[in-house]
Amino acid sequence: MRRLKSAKAVVDHLGGLPKVAVLTDTKINTAKNWPSRKKAFPASTYVVMQRALRRRRATASPLLWGMRGLE
C-alpha cells in the first residue's frame, strides 16, 4: 500500500481537485484551499477520502485531517 505524505499527493492520487470536490460533496473553490491549510482537509471528509484512498491502494496520515490518536 502506498503511503501518501502530503495533501497534494492525496489530491493527485484521487484524481485532482475536481474529483475530490465531487467525492466530498464540496465546491471546487473550497477544495482549492485545502492543500495550503495546516490541517489540510476538514475532519468531515476523513472517512470518505480514506475509503477512496484504500480502493486505490493508498493511505495517508490522519493528521492531514487533524485527527489525533489514529496514527
FENCOR-V239213 format. One record per residue. N is the residue number from 1. RES is the residue in three letters. PHI is phi in whole degrees, -180 to 180 (* if undefined). D_CENTER is the distance of its C-alpha to the mean C-alpha in Angstrom with 2 decimals. Layout:
BEGIN
n = [N | N]
res = [RES | RES]
phi = [PHI | PHI]
d_center = [D_CENTER | D_CENTER]
END
This chain:
BEGIN
n = [1 | 2 | 3 | 4 | 5 | 6 | 7 | 8 | 9 | 10 | 11 | 12 | 13 | 14 | 15 | 16 | 17 | 18 | 19 | 20 | 21 | 22 | 23 | 24 | 25 | 26 | 27 | 28 | 29 | 30 | 31 | 32 | 33 | 34 | 35 | 36 | 37 | 38 | 39 | 40 | 41 | 42 | 43 | 44 | 45 | 46 | 47 | 48 | 49 | 50 | 51 | 52 | 53 | 54 | 55 | 56 | 57 | 58 | 59 | 60 | 61 | 62 | 63 | 64 | 65 | 66 | 67 | 68 | 69 | 70 | 71]
res = [MET | ARG | ARG | LEU | LYS | SER | ALA | LYS | ALA | VAL | VAL | ASP | HIS | LEU | GLY | GLY | LEU | PRO | LYS | VAL | ALA | VAL | LEU | THR | ASP | THR | LYS | ILE | ASN | THR | ALA | LYS | ASN | TRP | PRO | SER | ARG | LYS | LYS | ALA | PHE | PRO | ALA | SER | THR | TYR | VAL | VAL | MET | GLN | ARG | ALA | LEU | ARG | ARG | ARG | ARG | ALA | THR | ALA | SER | PRO | LEU | LEU | TRP | GLY | MET | ARG | GLY | LEU | GLU]
phi = [* | -83 | -101 | -89 | -108 | -137 | -63 | -62 | -63 | -64 | -60 | -61 | -65 | -87 | 105 | 103 | -59 | -60 | -70 | -65 | -62 | -66 | -56 | -97 | 56 | -127 | -69 | -60 | -63 | -71 | -63 | -61 | -79 | -58 | -61 | -92 | -86 | -60 | -96 | -50 | -113 | -64 | -57 | -67 | -100 | -57 | -63 | -65 | -73 | -64 | -62 | -64 | -64 | -61 | -62 | -102 | 57 | -143 | -148 | -146 | -61 | -60 | -64 | -65 | -107 | 76 | -87 | -115 | 83 | -110 | -62]
d_center = [15.98 | 14.04 | 12.34 | 9.71 | 10.57 | 8.92 | 6.20 | 8.49 | 8.68 | 5.20 | 6.08 | 9.52 | 9.24 | 8.08 | 11.01 | 10.48 | 10.02 | 12.60 | 11.13 | 7.69 | 10.18 | 12.33 | 10.01 | 9.20 | 12.80 | 12.31 | 14.58 | 13.62 | 15.31 | 13.12 | 9.83 | 11.79 | 12.11 | 8.65 | 8.83 | 12.32 | 11.95 | 12.80 | 10.31 | 7.58 | 5.87 | 8.65 | 9.66 | 10.60 | 7.30 | 6.97 | 9.46 | 8.75 | 5.32 | 7.18 | 10.15 | 9.10 | 8.28 | 11.61 | 13.39 | 12.72 | 13.96 | 11.11 | 9.48 | 7.76 | 9.45 | 9.24 | 10.46 | 7.28 | 7.43 | 11.16 | 12.12 | 15.40 | 17.60 | 15.17 | 15.13]
END
